[in-house]
Amino acid sequence: MKLYFAPGACSLSPHIMLREAGQKFDLVQVDLREKKTKDGSDFNQINGKGQVPTLETDDGFTLTEGPAIAQYVGDKAPASKIVPASGLMWWPQWSQS
Ligand SMILES: N[C@@H](CCC(=O)N[C@@H](CS)C(=O)NCC(=O)O)C(=O)O
């Protein structure tokens, strides 16, 4: 996977979640003012909204909203229990501690 991020931006939470979930991913820094990635690519071609966080998944999807990325990462790594499964308000195990 590939996470597009900018320092000090709301891409930090998906970044933390990917690490907590033990996922393999590459980081690509974005200049949000210029809409360019660190290697000079046009970021608007990757996310038409020109915003981070943006996650390219291994199966070819591009997710462009933080909550959608959070749910995707949580669903991909259920053993990490970082978010409840879709449709649940909490993990049953959370209420036992
Ligand atoms: N609805 C998006 C909002 C993302 C967002 O506002 N990202 C900011 C950084 S925290 C951004 O990329 N701003 C640059 C811009 O809008 O041009 C989400 O929840 O993920």
The ligand as a Gaussian input file, in Angstrom:
#p B3LYP/6-31G(d) Opt

LIG

0 1
 N      -12.523000      14.980000       4.243000
 C      -11.097000      14.707000       4.298000
 C      -10.392000      16.012000       4.637000
 C       -8.912000      15.884000       4.459000
 C       -8.210000      17.238000       4.638000
 O       -8.827000      18.282000       4.928000
 N       -6.888000      17.216000       4.429000
 C       -6.110000      18.428000       4.530000
 C       -4.919000      18.228000       5.442000
 S       -5.405000      17.916000       7.124000
 C       -5.577000      18.782000       3.151000
 O       -5.125000      17.924000       2.418000
 N       -5.617000      20.068000       2.791000
 C       -5.112000      20.547000       1.552000
 C       -6.171000      21.102000       0.667000
 O       -7.372000      20.956000       0.970000
 O       -5.804000      21.729000      -0.351000
 C      -10.815000      13.626000       5.328000
 O      -11.558000      13.524000       6.310000
 O       -9.873000      12.844000       5.140000

